[in-house]
Amino acid sequence: MIEKHVRMNVTLPESVARELTLIADEFNDKKSRIVAKALELYFDEIDGQIAEKRLNELKQGGTKLVDAEKVWKELGL
């Protein structure tokens, strides 16, 4: 399935923009594709950090677990 693309404008530090251009030229690739790949990698890393943060909150008693069966029942599933 082909994913829809959305046009966005971003502002980058000059040094990052220069490096992005160099990499795009080196790999003969579009800057937008390189940025998308980089963000996917970053989001994967952040997902791990979020999971660790939530686990620590659970261990410290700042968060409660809710049984999945209870959630499903409340949602009528």
C-alpha positions in Angstrom: 0.0 0.0 0.0 1.4 3.4 -1.0 1.3 5.9 1.9 0.1 9.4 1.2 2.7 12.1 1.5 2.1 15.5 3.2 4.1 18.6 2.3 5.6 20.3 5.3 7.9 23.3 5.7 10.6 22.9 8.4 13.4 25.2 9.5 16.8 23.5 10.1 20.0 24.8 11.5 22.3 25.7 8.6 24.8 23.0 9.5 22.1 20.3 9.5 20.8 21.6 6.2 24.3 21.4 4.7 24.8 17.9 5.9 21.5 16.8 4.6 22.4 18.2 1.2 25.7 16.4 1.3 24.1 13.1 2.2 21.4 13.5 -0.4 24.0 14.2 -3.1 26.2 11.3 -2.0 23.4 8.8 -2.2 21.6 10.5 -5.1 18.4 10.5 -2.9 15.8 13.1 -2.1 16.2 15.1 1.0 12.6 14.5 2.0 13.2 10.7 1.9 16.4 11.0 4.0 14.5 13.2 6.6 11.6 10.7 6.6 14.0 7.8 7.2 15.9 9.7 9.9 12.6 10.6 11.7 11.5 6.9 11.6 14.7 5.9 13.3 14.3 8.7 15.8 10.7 7.7 16.6 11.8 4.1 17.2 14.4 5.4 19.7 11.9 7.7 21.4 9.3 4.8 21.6 11.9 2.9 23.7 12.5 5.8 25.9 8.8 6.4 26.4 8.3 2.7 27.3 11.2 2.9 29.9 9.7 6.1 31.4 6.3 4.5 31.7 7.8 1.3 33.2 9.6 3.4 35.8 6.4 5.3 36.6 4.7 2.0 37.1 7.4 0.7 39.4 7.3 3.9 41.5 3.5 3.6 41.9 2.8 6.7 39.8 0.7 4.6 37.3 -1.8 1.8 37.7 -2.3 -1.2 35.4 -5.8 -1.8 34.2 -6.7 -5.4 33.3 -7.3 -5.7 29.5 -10.4 -7.8 30.1 -11.9 -4.8 32.0 -11.0 -2.4 29.3 -12.5 -4.6 26.6 -15.7 -5.0 28.6 -16.0 -1.3 29.1 -15.5 -0.8 25.4 -18.0 -3.5 24.6 -15.5 -5.7 22.8 
